[in-house]
Amino acid sequence: MEITFYGVRGSIPTPGPETIKYGGNTTSILVEDQAGNFLILDAGTGIRKLGIDIQGVKEEIYILLSHNHWDHIQGFPYFIPAYSEDSQITITPGDTDLDHPNAILDQMKGSFFPLSEYELSANIKITTQTKNDWDYKSFKIKRRKMNHPGGGSAYRICSDNKSLVYATDNELFPPYPVQTKFEEWVEFAKDVDYLIHDGQYLPDDYPFKRGWGHSQVQHALDLALQANVKNLILVSHDPDRTDEEIDNLKEELHLLDYPFKIIFAHEGLILK
């Protein structure tokens, strides 16, 4: 598989000179297999550039959403393929507490956006999943409930004899009722090639923001260690975290003797 990161920021877009290295767009990731099949993880503002790069493709476009919070759907109204009558787009929403599968389109209604969903020329289907595992082309997909206010889904995706887990906006040790226990996350991510996980907070952030639905970097490291993953990719960078601060944190972690590679995702990062 090949994984390309188009947006890695959490909560809100953060353009500016202090975030230009890692990027200020909210989450959107392209996953491709060797045969040229692909799917998209989330539709944050990063999906705008992603749409430019894939415009004109004849294959179906498949979007897996983790949940419906703004930073994971707000880029879709700027997704160029949605305005092409030649595009076939299927969207599978996350397993949220409030059943609102059309949220990604409803954000374009009323006074929220100058165009309505009915002005999108593409053939767009919202397809909910009742099962927690299914296949899409070459991709074998498993789903697990995230620990996040309002709910949502993490995904384990396998293709080409490789595997990844995508668990953004996931609080591993929440103060509210736990949907998935830490031990269950260890099993879900067991032996994956890439664990793409929320790493929004540091210990200084957490006393105030505990319960907001994100994990400390150290908690993600503990999960990667116990799950025996090969690579940990940290995403959902805090909107207040500057490039310099991320660089400093990366240097600190690289001094530690973890048996897996630690990667801080940035826009344009391609993992093969």
ChimeraX commands (.cxc) that place a marker at each C-alpha (Angstrom):
marker #1 position 0.00,0.00,0.00 radius 0.5
marker #1 position 0.91,3.65,-0.34 radius 0.5
marker #1 position -0.34,6.25,2.16 radius 0.5
marker #1 position -0.35,9.99,1.36 radius 0.5
marker #1 position -1.17,12.60,3.99 radius 0.5
marker #1 position -3.04,15.70,2.80 radius 0.5
marker #1 position -4.11,17.04,6.20 radius 0.5
marker #1 position -2.81,16.19,9.67 radius 0.5
marker #1 position -4.03,18.99,11.95 radius 0.5
marker #1 position -6.69,18.50,14.62 radius 0.5
marker #1 position -9.70,20.58,15.63 radius 0.5
marker #1 position -9.34,23.58,13.30 radius 0.5
marker #1 position -7.25,24.63,10.27 radius 0.5
marker #1 position -4.12,26.52,11.28 radius 0.5
marker #1 position -2.51,28.31,8.33 radius 0.5
marker #1 position 0.50,30.51,8.97 radius 0.5
marker #1 position 4.28,30.68,9.18 radius 0.5
marker #1 position 4.47,28.69,12.42 radius 0.5
marker #1 position 2.71,25.62,10.97 radius 0.5
marker #1 position 3.94,25.58,7.38 radius 0.5
marker #1 position 6.28,22.59,7.82 radius 0.5
marker #1 position 3.75,20.09,9.18 radius 0.5
marker #1 position 0.75,21.81,7.64 radius 0.5
marker #1 position -2.40,23.49,8.83 radius 0.5
marker #1 position -5.07,21.48,7.00 radius 0.5
marker #1 position -7.35,19.16,8.94 radius 0.5
marker #1 position -7.29,15.43,8.38 radius 0.5
marker #1 position -7.54,13.70,5.03 radius 0.5
marker #1 position -5.46,10.71,3.91 radius 0.5
marker #1 position -5.26,8.79,0.62 radius 0.5
marker #1 position -4.62,5.03,0.74 radius 0.5
marker #1 position -3.74,3.20,-2.50 radius 0.5
marker #1 position -2.95,-0.43,-3.31 radius 0.5
marker #1 position -0.55,-1.81,-5.91 radius 0.5
marker #1 position -3.38,-2.33,-8.42 radius 0.5
marker #1 position -4.36,1.35,-8.33 radius 0.5
marker #1 position -7.44,0.96,-6.12 radius 0.5
marker #1 position -7.77,3.66,-3.49 radius 0.5
marker #1 position -9.85,4.99,-0.63 radius 0.5
marker #1 position -9.88,8.24,1.34 radius 0.5
marker #1 position -9.83,8.55,5.12 radius 0.5
marker #1 position -11.78,11.62,6.29 radius 0.5
marker #1 position -12.70,14.83,4.51 radius 0.5
marker #1 position -11.04,17.64,6.45 radius 0.5
marker #1 position -9.67,20.65,4.59 radius 0.5
marker #1 position -6.83,18.50,3.27 radius 0.5
marker #1 position -9.27,16.82,0.88 radius 0.5
marker #1 position -9.35,19.97,-1.27 radius 0.5
marker #1 position -5.77,19.37,-2.48 radius 0.5
marker #1 position -6.41,15.63,-2.62 radius 0.5
marker #1 position -9.35,16.29,-4.96 radius 0.5
marker #1 position -7.15,18.38,-7.25 radius 0.5
marker #1 position -4.64,15.52,-7.47 radius 0.5
marker #1 position -7.22,12.85,-8.34 radius 0.5
marker #1 position -9.61,14.86,-10.51 radius 0.5
marker #1 position -10.47,13.05,-13.69 radius 0.5
marker #1 position -10.11,9.53,-12.28 radius 0.5
marker #1 position -12.70,7.14,-13.65 radius 0.5
marker #1 position -12.75,4.79,-10.67 radius 0.5
marker #1 position -15.26,5.07,-7.85 radius 0.5
marker #1 position -14.12,7.37,-5.05 radius 0.5
marker #1 position -14.66,5.79,-1.64 radius 0.5
marker #1 position -14.51,7.95,1.50 radius 0.5
marker #1 position -14.42,6.48,5.01 radius 0.5
marker #1 position -15.34,9.02,7.69 radius 0.5
marker #1 position -14.23,8.62,11.28 radius 0.5
marker #1 position -16.99,10.95,12.58 radius 0.5
marker #1 position -18.88,14.13,11.72 radius 0.5
marker #1 position -17.03,16.81,13.64 radius 0.5
marker #1 position -16.27,19.82,11.45 radius 0.5
marker #1 position -12.55,19.19,11.10 radius 0.5
marker #1 position -13.28,15.81,9.47 radius 0.5
marker #1 position -15.97,16.85,6.97 radius 0.5
marker #1 position -15.44,20.57,6.30 radius 0.5
marker #1 position -13.31,20.08,3.20 radius 0.5
marker #1 position -15.90,18.12,1.22 radius 0.5
marker #1 position -17.73,21.16,-0.25 radius 0.5
marker #1 position -14.36,22.07,-1.88 radius 0.5
marker #1 position -13.71,18.55,-3.21 radius 0.5
marker #1 position -13.49,19.06,-7.00 radius 0.5
marker #1 position -14.65,15.54,-8.01 radius 0.5
marker #1 position -17.97,16.25,-6.27 radius 0.5
marker #1 position -18.73,18.79,-9.01 radius 0.5
marker #1 position -18.02,16.41,-11.92 radius 0.5
marker #1 position -20.90,14.44,-13.41 radius 0.5
marker #1 position -18.40,11.71,-14.26 radius 0.5
marker #1 position -17.57,11.07,-10.59 radius 0.5
marker #1 position -19.00,8.22,-8.55 radius 0.5
marker #1 position -18.53,8.94,-4.83 radius 0.5
marker #1 position -19.50,6.57,-2.04 radius 0.5
marker #1 position -19.25,7.81,1.56 radius 0.5
marker #1 position -19.38,5.54,4.60 radius 0.5
marker #1 position -19.94,7.59,7.78 radius 0.5
marker #1 position -18.49,6.69,11.15 radius 0.5
marker #1 position -20.49,4.90,13.83 radius 0.5
marker #1 position -21.53,8.00,15.77 radius 0.5
marker #1 position -23.78,8.20,18.84 radius 0.5
marker #1 position -26.25,10.42,16.99 radius 0.5
marker #1 position -27.22,8.69,13.76 radius 0.5
marker #1 position -26.60,11.44,11.20 radius 0.5
marker #1 position -25.17,9.78,8.09 radius 0.5
marker #1 position -25.88,12.80,5.85 radius 0.5
marker #1 position -23.97,15.31,7.99 radius 0.5
marker #1 position -21.27,15.75,5.34 radius 0.5
marker #1 position -23.95,16.97,2.89 radius 0.5
marker #1 position -26.18,18.73,5.42 radius 0.5
marker #1 position -23.32,21.15,6.20 radius 0.5
marker #1 position -24.09,22.74,2.80 radius 0.5
marker #1 position -27.70,23.56,3.64 radius 0.5
marker #1 position -29.35,26.82,4.60 radius 0.5
marker #1 position -27.07,29.66,5.61 radius 0.5
marker #1 position -24.01,27.45,6.10 radius 0.5
marker #1 position -22.71,27.40,2.50 radius 0.5
marker #1 position -23.41,29.30,-0.73 radius 0.5
marker #1 position -24.13,26.09,-2.70 radius 0.5
marker #1 position -26.45,23.26,-1.74 radius 0.5
marker #1 position -25.81,19.54,-2.04 radius 0.5
marker #1 position -28.17,19.50,-5.03 radius 0.5
marker #1 position -25.65,21.53,-7.02 radius 0.5
marker #1 position -23.08,18.75,-6.76 radius 0.5
marker #1 position -22.98,17.02,-10.14 radius 0.5
marker #1 position -21.37,13.78,-9.00 radius 0.5
marker #1 position -23.32,10.63,-8.23 radius 0.5
marker #1 position -22.95,10.63,-4.42 radius 0.5
marker #1 position -24.13,7.76,-2.25 radius 0.5
marker #1 position -24.13,7.63,1.55 radius 0.5
marker #1 position -23.73,3.98,2.55 radius 0.5
marker #1 position -23.91,3.05,6.23 radius 0.5
marker #1 position -22.39,-0.20,7.46 radius 0.5
marker #1 position -24.21,-2.47,9.88 radius 0.5
marker #1 position -21.26,-4.85,10.18 radius 0.5
marker #1 position -17.88,-4.15,11.75 radius 0.5
marker #1 position -15.93,-5.82,8.96 radius 0.5
marker #1 position -16.37,-5.67,5.20 radius 0.5
marker #1 position -14.41,-5.64,1.95 radius 0.5
marker #1 position -13.98,-2.82,-0.54 radius 0.5
marker #1 position -12.18,-3.97,-3.68 radius 0.5
marker #1 position -8.79,-5.28,-2.42 radius 0.5
marker #1 position -9.17,-3.63,1.00 radius 0.5
marker #1 position -10.31,-5.64,4.01 radius 0.5
marker #1 position -11.77,-3.20,6.52 radius 0.5
marker #1 position -12.52,-3.66,10.21 radius 0.5
marker #1 position -14.14,-1.04,12.42 radius 0.5
marker #1 position -13.92,-0.26,16.14 radius 0.5
marker #1 position -15.69,2.42,18.20 radius 0.5
marker #1 position -13.48,5.39,19.12 radius 0.5
marker #1 position -13.44,6.97,22.55 radius 0.5
marker #1 position -14.56,10.46,21.53 radius 0.5
marker #1 position -17.45,12.78,22.45 radius 0.5
marker #1 position -20.25,11.93,20.04 radius 0.5
marker #1 position -18.64,8.64,19.03 radius 0.5
marker #1 position -17.01,7.63,15.78 radius 0.5
marker #1 position -15.00,4.85,14.19 radius 0.5
marker #1 position -11.41,3.73,13.92 radius 0.5
marker #1 position -10.46,1.43,11.05 radius 0.5
marker #1 position -8.05,-1.41,10.43 radius 0.5
marker #1 position -7.32,-1.73,6.71 radius 0.5
marker #1 position -5.41,-4.56,5.04 radius 0.5
marker #1 position -4.27,-4.91,1.42 radius 0.5
marker #1 position -1.18,-6.13,-0.42 radius 0.5
marker #1 position -0.26,-8.15,2.69 radius 0.5
marker #1 position 0.17,-4.90,4.61 radius 0.5
marker #1 position -1.97,-3.38,7.35 radius 0.5
marker #1 position -2.72,-0.05,8.95 radius 0.5
marker #1 position -4.91,1.20,11.77 radius 0.5
marker #1 position -6.41,4.69,11.53 radius 0.5
marker #1 position -7.54,5.94,14.95 radius 0.5
marker #1 position -7.65,9.71,14.94 radius 0.5
marker #1 position -9.54,11.63,17.65 radius 0.5
marker #1 position -9.29,8.70,20.03 radius 0.5
marker #1 position -8.89,9.18,23.79 radius 0.5
marker #1 position -7.28,6.01,25.11 radius 0.5
marker #1 position -8.05,6.76,28.79 radius 0.5
marker #1 position -11.21,8.93,28.84 radius 0.5
marker #1 position -13.07,10.14,31.94 radius 0.5
marker #1 position -16.42,9.36,30.26 radius 0.5
marker #1 position -17.78,5.84,29.56 radius 0.5
marker #1 position -15.23,3.82,27.60 radius 0.5
marker #1 position -16.34,2.46,24.22 radius 0.5
marker #1 position -13.15,0.50,23.59 radius 0.5
marker #1 position -10.75,-0.45,26.38 radius 0.5
marker #1 position -6.99,-0.03,26.05 radius 0.5
marker #1 position -6.53,-3.81,25.95 radius 0.5
marker #1 position -9.00,-4.00,23.06 radius 0.5
marker #1 position -7.04,-1.33,21.19 radius 0.5
marker #1 position -3.89,-3.41,21.68 radius 0.5
marker #1 position -5.62,-6.37,20.06 radius 0.5
marker #1 position -7.10,-4.22,17.27 radius 0.5
marker #1 position -3.68,-2.79,16.33 radius 0.5
marker #1 position -1.71,-5.99,16.91 radius 0.5
marker #1 position 1.30,-6.32,14.60 radius 0.5
marker #1 position 0.14,-3.68,12.08 radius 0.5
marker #1 position 2.67,-2.09,9.76 radius 0.5
marker #1 position 1.37,1.42,10.44 radius 0.5
marker #1 position -0.58,2.71,13.43 radius 0.5
marker #1 position -1.92,6.17,12.55 radius 0.5
marker #1 position -3.05,7.50,15.91 radius 0.5
marker #1 position -4.12,10.67,17.65 radius 0.5
marker #1 position -1.24,12.40,19.42 radius 0.5
marker #1 position -2.73,15.81,20.06 radius 0.5
marker #1 position -1.83,16.39,23.71 radius 0.5
marker #1 position 1.18,16.59,25.99 radius 0.5
marker #1 position 1.01,16.23,29.79 radius 0.5
marker #1 position 0.77,20.01,30.24 radius 0.5
marker #1 position -2.31,20.12,27.99 radius 0.5
marker #1 position -4.17,17.29,29.60 radius 0.5
marker #1 position -5.45,18.55,32.96 radius 0.5
marker #1 position -7.60,21.16,31.18 radius 0.5
marker #1 position -8.45,19.14,28.08 radius 0.5
marker #1 position -9.03,15.68,29.52 radius 0.5
marker #1 position -12.35,14.45,28.18 radius 0.5
marker #1 position -12.10,16.41,24.92 radius 0.5
marker #1 position -11.53,13.18,22.98 radius 0.5
marker #1 position -7.81,13.15,22.22 radius 0.5
marker #1 position -4.79,11.24,23.54 radius 0.5
marker #1 position -1.46,12.18,24.99 radius 0.5
marker #1 position 1.51,11.28,22.83 radius 0.5
marker #1 position 2.78,8.98,25.57 radius 0.5
marker #1 position -0.47,7.00,25.54 radius 0.5
marker #1 position -0.10,6.44,21.79 radius 0.5
marker #1 position 3.49,5.29,22.36 radius 0.5
marker #1 position 2.31,2.82,25.01 radius 0.5
marker #1 position -0.28,1.43,22.63 radius 0.5
marker #1 position 2.24,1.05,19.80 radius 0.5
marker #1 position 4.65,-0.74,22.13 radius 0.5
marker #1 position 2.12,-3.21,23.49 radius 0.5
marker #1 position 0.59,-3.85,20.07 radius 0.5
marker #1 position 4.01,-4.57,18.55 radius 0.5
marker #1 position 3.47,-2.21,15.62 radius 0.5
marker #1 position 6.22,-1.50,13.11 radius 0.5
marker #1 position 5.57,2.24,12.71 radius 0.5
marker #1 position 3.66,4.80,14.78 radius 0.5
marker #1 position 2.42,7.84,12.84 radius 0.5
marker #1 position 1.14,10.65,15.05 radius 0.5
marker #1 position -1.62,12.82,13.59 radius 0.5
marker #1 position -4.23,15.34,14.73 radius 0.5
marker #1 position -1.54,17.80,15.83 radius 0.5
marker #1 position -2.82,20.36,18.29 radius 0.5
marker #1 position -3.76,23.65,16.59 radius 0.5
marker #1 position -1.53,25.50,19.10 radius 0.5
marker #1 position 1.49,23.26,18.44 radius 0.5
marker #1 position 4.05,25.03,16.24 radius 0.5
marker #1 position 6.50,23.41,13.83 radius 0.5
marker #1 position 9.34,24.18,16.23 radius 0.5
marker #1 position 7.53,22.54,19.13 radius 0.5
marker #1 position 6.80,19.42,17.07 radius 0.5
marker #1 position 10.44,19.28,15.96 radius 0.5
marker #1 position 11.60,19.52,19.58 radius 0.5
marker #1 position 9.21,16.75,20.64 radius 0.5
marker #1 position 10.36,14.57,17.75 radius 0.5
marker #1 position 14.01,15.00,18.80 radius 0.5
marker #1 position 13.16,14.05,22.39 radius 0.5
marker #1 position 11.34,10.88,21.31 radius 0.5
marker #1 position 14.07,9.81,18.91 radius 0.5
marker #1 position 16.49,9.69,21.84 radius 0.5
marker #1 position 14.36,6.98,23.41 radius 0.5
marker #1 position 14.84,3.32,22.58 radius 0.5
marker #1 position 11.48,2.28,21.12 radius 0.5
marker #1 position 11.45,-0.83,18.91 radius 0.5
marker #1 position 9.30,0.90,16.27 radius 0.5
marker #1 position 9.71,3.98,14.11 radius 0.5
marker #1 position 8.00,7.19,15.30 radius 0.5
marker #1 position 6.76,9.53,12.57 radius 0.5
marker #1 position 5.07,12.90,13.01 radius 0.5
marker #1 position 2.80,13.15,9.97 radius 0.5
marker #1 position 3.06,16.21,7.77 radius 0.5
marker #1 position 1.25,17.32,4.64 radius 0.5
marker #1 position 2.76,15.66,1.59 radius 0.5
marker #1 position 4.20,12.72,3.53 radius 0.5
marker #1 position 4.09,9.54,1.44 radius 0.5
marker #1 position 4.62,6.15,3.07 radius 0.5
marker #1 position 5.22,3.16,0.79 radius 0.5
marker link #1:1,2 radius 0.2
marker link #1:2,3 radius 0.2
marker link #1:3,4 radius 0.2
marker link #1:4,5 radius 0.2
marker link #1:5,6 radius 0.2
marker link #1:6,7 radius 0.2
marker link #1:7,8 radius 0.2
marker link #1:8,9 radius 0.2
marker link #1:9,10 radius 0.2
marker link #1:10,11 radius 0.2
marker link #1:11,12 radius 0.2
marker link #1:12,13 radius 0.2
marker link #1:13,14 radius 0.2
marker link #1:14,15 radius 0.2
marker link #1:15,16 radius 0.2
marker link #1:16,17 radius 0.2
marker link #1:17,18 radius 0.2
marker link #1:18,19 radius 0.2
marker link #1:19,20 radius 0.2
marker link #1:20,21 radius 0.2
marker link #1:21,22 radius 0.2
marker link #1:22,23 radius 0.2
marker link #1:23,24 radius 0.2
marker link #1:24,25 radius 0.2
marker link #1:25,26 radius 0.2
marker link #1:26,27 radius 0.2
marker link #1:27,28 radius 0.2
marker link #1:28,29 radius 0.2
marker link #1:29,30 radius 0.2
marker link #1:30,31 radius 0.2
marker link #1:31,32 radius 0.2
marker link #1:32,33 radius 0.2
marker link #1:33,34 radius 0.2
marker link #1:34,35 radius 0.2
marker link #1:35,36 radius 0.2
marker link #1:36,37 radius 0.2
marker link #1:37,38 radius 0.2
marker link #1:38,39 radius 0.2
marker link #1:39,40 radius 0.2
marker link #1:40,41 radius 0.2
marker link #1:41,42 radius 0.2
marker link #1:42,43 radius 0.2
marker link #1:43,44 radius 0.2
marker link #1:44,45 radius 0.2
marker link #1:45,46 radius 0.2
marker link #1:46,47 radius 0.2
marker link #1:47,48 radius 0.2
marker link #1:48,49 radius 0.2
marker link #1:49,50 radius 0.2
marker link #1:50,51 radius 0.2
marker link #1:51,52 radius 0.2
marker link #1:52,53 radius 0.2
marker link #1:53,54 radius 0.2
marker link #1:54,55 radius 0.2
marker link #1:55,56 radius 0.2
marker link #1:56,57 radius 0.2
marker link #1:57,58 radius 0.2
marker link #1:58,59 radius 0.2
marker link #1:59,60 radius 0.2
marker link #1:60,61 radius 0.2
marker link #1:61,62 radius 0.2
marker link #1:62,63 radius 0.2
marker link #1:63,64 radius 0.2
marker link #1:64,65 radius 0.2
marker link #1:65,66 radius 0.2
marker link #1:66,67 radius 0.2
marker link #1:67,68 radius 0.2
marker link #1:68,69 radius 0.2
marker link #1:69,70 radius 0.2
marker link #1:70,71 radius 0.2
marker link #1:71,72 radius 0.2
marker link #1:72,73 radius 0.2
marker link #1:73,74 radius 0.2
marker link #1:74,75 radius 0.2
marker link #1:75,76 radius 0.2
marker link #1:76,77 radius 0.2
marker link #1:77,78 radius 0.2
marker link #1:78,79 radius 0.2
marker link #1:79,80 radius 0.2
marker link #1:80,81 radius 0.2
marker link #1:81,82 radius 0.2
marker link #1:82,83 radius 0.2
marker link #1:83,84 radius 0.2
marker link #1:84,85 radius 0.2
marker link #1:85,86 radius 0.2
marker link #1:86,87 radius 0.2
marker link #1:87,88 radius 0.2
marker link #1:88,89 radius 0.2
marker link #1:89,90 radius 0.2
marker link #1:90,91 radius 0.2
marker link #1:91,92 radius 0.2
marker link #1:92,93 radius 0.2
marker link #1:93,94 radius 0.2
marker link #1:94,95 radius 0.2
marker link #1:95,96 radius 0.2
marker link #1:96,97 radius 0.2
marker link #1:97,98 radius 0.2
marker link #1:98,99 radius 0.2
marker link #1:99,100 radius 0.2
marker link #1:100,101 radius 0.2
marker link #1:101,102 radius 0.2
marker link #1:102,103 radius 0.2
marker link #1:103,104 radius 0.2
marker link #1:104,105 radius 0.2
marker link #1:105,106 radius 0.2
marker link #1:106,107 radius 0.2
marker link #1:107,108 radius 0.2
marker link #1:108,109 radius 0.2
marker link #1:109,110 radius 0.2
marker link #1:110,111 radius 0.2
marker link #1:111,112 radius 0.2
marker link #1:112,113 radius 0.2
marker link #1:113,114 radius 0.2
marker link #1:114,115 radius 0.2
marker link #1:115,116 radius 0.2
marker link #1:116,117 radius 0.2
marker link #1:117,118 radius 0.2
marker link #1:118,119 radius 0.2
marker link #1:119,120 radius 0.2
marker link #1:120,121 radius 0.2
marker link #1:121,122 radius 0.2
marker link #1:122,123 radius 0.2
marker link #1:123,124 radius 0.2
marker link #1:124,125 radius 0.2
marker link #1:125,126 radius 0.2
marker link #1:126,127 radius 0.2
marker link #1:127,128 radius 0.2
marker link #1:128,129 radius 0.2
marker link #1:129,130 radius 0.2
marker link #1:130,131 radius 0.2
marker link #1:131,132 radius 0.2
marker link #1:132,133 radius 0.2
marker link #1:133,134 radius 0.2
marker link #1:134,135 radius 0.2
marker link #1:135,136 radius 0.2
marker link #1:136,137 radius 0.2
marker link #1:137,138 radius 0.2
marker link #1:138,139 radius 0.2
marker link #1:139,140 radius 0.2
marker link #1:140,141 radius 0.2
marker link #1:141,142 radius 0.2
marker link #1:142,143 radius 0.2
marker link #1:143,144 radius 0.2
marker link #1:144,145 radius 0.2
marker link #1:145,146 radius 0.2
marker link #1:146,147 radius 0.2
marker link #1:147,148 radius 0.2
marker link #1:148,149 radius 0.2
marker link #1:149,150 radius 0.2
marker link #1:150,151 radius 0.2
marker link #1:151,152 radius 0.2
marker link #1:152,153 radius 0.2
marker link #1:153,154 radius 0.2
marker link #1:154,155 radius 0.2
marker link #1:155,156 radius 0.2
marker link #1:156,157 radius 0.2
marker link #1:157,158 radius 0.2
marker link #1:158,159 radius 0.2
marker link #1:159,160 radius 0.2
marker link #1:160,161 radius 0.2
marker link #1:161,162 radius 0.2
marker link #1:162,163 radius 0.2
marker link #1:163,164 radius 0.2
marker link #1:164,165 radius 0.2
marker link #1:165,166 radius 0.2
marker link #1:166,167 radius 0.2
marker link #1:167,168 radius 0.2
marker link #1:168,169 radius 0.2
marker link #1:169,170 radius 0.2
marker link #1:170,171 radius 0.2
marker link #1:171,172 radius 0.2
marker link #1:172,173 radius 0.2
marker link #1:173,174 radius 0.2
marker link #1:174,175 radius 0.2
marker link #1:175,176 radius 0.2
marker link #1:176,177 radius 0.2
marker link #1:177,178 radius 0.2
marker link #1:178,179 radius 0.2
marker link #1:179,180 radius 0.2
marker link #1:180,181 radius 0.2
marker link #1:181,182 radius 0.2
marker link #1:182,183 radius 0.2
marker link #1:183,184 radius 0.2
marker link #1:184,185 radius 0.2
marker link #1:185,186 radius 0.2
marker link #1:186,187 radius 0.2
marker link #1:187,188 radius 0.2
marker link #1:188,189 radius 0.2
marker link #1:189,190 radius 0.2
marker link #1:190,191 radius 0.2
marker link #1:191,192 radius 0.2
marker link #1:192,193 radius 0.2
marker link #1:193,194 radius 0.2
marker link #1:194,195 radius 0.2
marker link #1:195,196 radius 0.2
marker link #1:196,197 radius 0.2
marker link #1:197,198 radius 0.2
marker link #1:198,199 radius 0.2
marker link #1:199,200 radius 0.2
marker link #1:200,201 radius 0.2
marker link #1:201,202 radius 0.2
marker link #1:202,203 radius 0.2
marker link #1:203,204 radius 0.2
marker link #1:204,205 radius 0.2
marker link #1:205,206 radius 0.2
marker link #1:206,207 radius 0.2
marker link #1:207,208 radius 0.2
marker link #1:208,209 radius 0.2
marker link #1:209,210 radius 0.2
marker link #1:210,211 radius 0.2
marker link #1:211,212 radius 0.2
marker link #1:212,213 radius 0.2
marker link #1:213,214 radius 0.2
marker link #1:214,215 radius 0.2
marker link #1:215,216 radius 0.2
marker link #1:216,217 radius 0.2
marker link #1:217,218 radius 0.2
marker link #1:218,219 radius 0.2
marker link #1:219,220 radius 0.2
marker link #1:220,221 radius 0.2
marker link #1:221,222 radius 0.2
marker link #1:222,223 radius 0.2
marker link #1:223,224 radius 0.2
marker link #1:224,225 radius 0.2
marker link #1:225,226 radius 0.2
marker link #1:226,227 radius 0.2
marker link #1:227,228 radius 0.2
marker link #1:228,229 radius 0.2
marker link #1:229,230 radius 0.2
marker link #1:230,231 radius 0.2
marker link #1:231,232 radius 0.2
marker link #1:232,233 radius 0.2
marker link #1:233,234 radius 0.2
marker link #1:234,235 radius 0.2
marker link #1:235,236 radius 0.2
marker link #1:236,237 radius 0.2
marker link #1:237,238 radius 0.2
marker link #1:238,239 radius 0.2
marker link #1:239,240 radius 0.2
marker link #1:240,241 radius 0.2
marker link #1:241,242 radius 0.2
marker link #1:242,243 radius 0.2
marker link #1:243,244 radius 0.2
marker link #1:244,245 radius 0.2
marker link #1:245,246 radius 0.2
marker link #1:246,247 radius 0.2
marker link #1:247,248 radius 0.2
marker link #1:248,249 radius 0.2
marker link #1:249,250 radius 0.2
marker link #1:250,251 radius 0.2
marker link #1:251,252 radius 0.2
marker link #1:252,253 radius 0.2
marker link #1:253,254 radius 0.2
marker link #1:254,255 radius 0.2
marker link #1:255,256 radius 0.2
marker link #1:256,257 radius 0.2
marker link #1:257,258 radius 0.2
marker link #1:258,259 radius 0.2
marker link #1:259,260 radius 0.2
marker link #1:260,261 radius 0.2
marker link #1:261,262 radius 0.2
marker link #1:262,263 radius 0.2
marker link #1:263,264 radius 0.2
marker link #1:264,265 radius 0.2
marker link #1:265,266 radius 0.2
marker link #1:266,267 radius 0.2
marker link #1:267,268 radius 0.2
marker link #1:268,269 radius 0.2
marker link #1:269,270 radius 0.2
marker link #1:270,271 radius 0.2
marker link #1:271,272 radius 0.2
view
